[in-house]
Amino acid sequence: MDGMNSPALQQFIEQEKERAMLNEMVAKLTDACWDKCITSTPGAKFSSSESSCLSNCAQRYMDMSMIIMKRFQSMN
C-alpha cells in the first residue's frame, strides 16, 4: 500500500487534476465564445468578424480567469 502515496503517484494525480481543470476551462470558453460570436451556421471558415470576436472573447476569458485565480491565491 506504500505505492499509493508515492511522490510519483501524487505528481501524476496533480497533473491529471490540472489537465482536467484545463479541459473544463476550454469547454466553458468554447461554449461561451461560440454562443456569443457564431451567429449563423459556419461554413468551411469563420468570417473575419467571427474570427475576431472569438479571439477577443477567448483573450478576455483567459484574462479574467487569471485575475480570479490570483485573487483566490492572495486570499490564502
C-alpha positions as CSV (number, residue, x, y, z in Angstrom):
1,M,0.0,0.0,0.0
2,D,3.0,2.3,0.3
3,G,2.9,2.7,-3.5
4,M,-0.5,4.5,-3.1
5,N,1.3,7.5,-1.5
6,S,4.4,7.6,-3.6
7,P,5.7,11.0,-4.8
8,A,5.4,9.8,-8.5
9,L,1.7,8.9,-7.9
10,Q,1.0,12.2,-6.2
11,Q,2.6,14.1,-9.0
12,F,0.6,12.1,-11.6
13,I,-2.6,12.9,-9.7
14,E,-1.8,16.6,-9.6
15,Q,-1.0,16.6,-13.3
16,E,-4.3,14.9,-14.1
17,K,-6.2,17.4,-11.9
18,E,-4.5,20.2,-13.8
19,R,-5.3,18.6,-17.1
20,A,-9.0,18.2,-16.1
21,M,-9.2,21.8,-15.0
22,L,-7.7,23.0,-18.3
23,N,-10.1,20.8,-20.3
24,E,-13.0,22.2,-18.3
25,M,-11.8,25.8,-18.9
26,V,-11.5,25.2,-22.6
27,A,-15.0,23.7,-22.7
28,K,-16.5,26.6,-20.9
29,L,-14.6,29.1,-23.0
30,T,-15.7,27.3,-26.2
31,D,-19.4,27.3,-25.1
32,A,-19.4,31.0,-24.0
33,C,-17.5,32.3,-27.0
34,W,-19.3,30.1,-29.6
35,D,-22.7,31.3,-28.3
36,K,-21.5,34.9,-28.3
37,C,-19.7,35.0,-31.7
38,I,-21.1,32.5,-34.1
39,T,-24.5,33.8,-35.3
40,S,-25.0,31.5,-38.3
41,T,-24.1,28.0,-39.3
42,P,-20.4,28.2,-40.1
43,G,-19.0,27.2,-43.4
44,A,-15.5,26.0,-44.2
45,K,-14.1,29.1,-42.5
46,F,-15.2,31.7,-39.9
47,S,-15.9,35.1,-41.2
48,S,-13.4,37.8,-40.3
49,S,-15.9,39.3,-37.7
50,E,-16.5,35.8,-36.2
51,S,-12.8,35.1,-36.0
52,S,-12.1,38.5,-34.4
53,C,-14.9,38.0,-31.9
54,L,-13.7,34.5,-31.0
55,S,-10.1,35.8,-30.5
56,N,-11.2,38.7,-28.3
57,C,-13.7,36.6,-26.3
58,A,-11.0,33.9,-25.6
59,Q,-8.5,36.6,-24.6
60,R,-11.0,38.3,-22.2
61,Y,-12.0,34.9,-20.8
62,M,-8.3,33.9,-20.1
63,D,-7.6,37.4,-18.6
64,M,-10.5,37.1,-16.2
65,S,-9.6,33.6,-15.3
66,M,-6.1,34.7,-14.4
67,I,-7.4,37.6,-12.3
68,I,-9.8,35.3,-10.4
69,M,-7.0,32.8,-9.8
70,K,-4.6,35.4,-8.5
71,R,-7.4,36.8,-6.3
72,F,-8.0,33.4,-4.7
73,Q,-4.3,32.8,-4.2
74,S,-3.9,36.2,-2.4
75,M,-6.8,35.2,-0.1
76,N,-5.0,32.1,1.0
